[in-house]
Every structure is written in structure tokens, then in C-alpha cells.
């Protein structure tokens, strides 16, 4: 009985490690994402703020009114940037061109401020 309980505990530990390694927090594994980013489309403005503690906020503005906001733990994995439970496709990871950082998320180009 003790052997099977130890085996189950080991399996749970390994499974937990695999799950957490797939969802890496931005502060430890994707530091280029950290900062304040702004972007715009024809009808909306966007701001993403990612702090070095791995938390952040995504805000979408229609005109001057906030239309969407997501905040919480920020994770980056499999070309996905996740704010709490909301996921966004990353089309281009943060890239440095000269002195300007840019990235593209959900077809919106963002520039680091």
C-alpha cells in the first residue's frame, strides 16, 4: 500500500512539473515582453503593461472608452500570451530593430514605450 501511494505522489509531482513548465511566466522566461506596449488599429487603441513580477494588464480602447480589459498573471507559451485566462496569438515576438522594440499580437503591431 505504501509503495502505490508513493508511486501516485511521484506521478502527481511529475505531472505538475510538466504542466507548469509548459506555461512559463513572463518574468522568468520571456523578459523581452516586460514593459509598456501600445498599438492601434483603424478603430481601436491598445495598451499592454507587463511588470517584472509576471503580472500585467491588457486594455482595448474604442475611441477614448475602455472596451476590454484583462489583468492578472501573464504567461507566454506556444506563441500565446495569456493574461489570467484570456489568450492572445503572438504573431511576432518582441524584436529589437535599432532602438525600437516591436511585437505583433492578434495582427496588431505594438511598440514598447
Steps between C-alpha positions, in 0.01 A plus 500: 500500500780740585674429171191588294442821697860606436461415133184715474672786679795479261270499195308802633827684562633428149168592337492827694852581386417429137189719515676797658795479262265532202356827632800719574452826681626801312725619784726194490490377141402777261649820638479680164123525555544707817405867460225726370385434145258700285330412175218618277262380232270708279237517775670413831803576715669239719732500798680208657692544825708205621684536829818319599308307768311315224172689530347729244199666345364507147272791408306563179360850440221585257542870445581612857285243679643177643320216324700200625746444780672186628745483787684250713788259460658520154628185333666438164494157331451353152473844337227594748502787747252440782364757746335299778265283288485714183730380218645696207690369197853638471579554131844650570689478829667817632768600251760776529554704181764764570370651822130416451334191646193370317276194512182391325206348687170410332620686186552824698852644498615621843794726584670504838488843666 
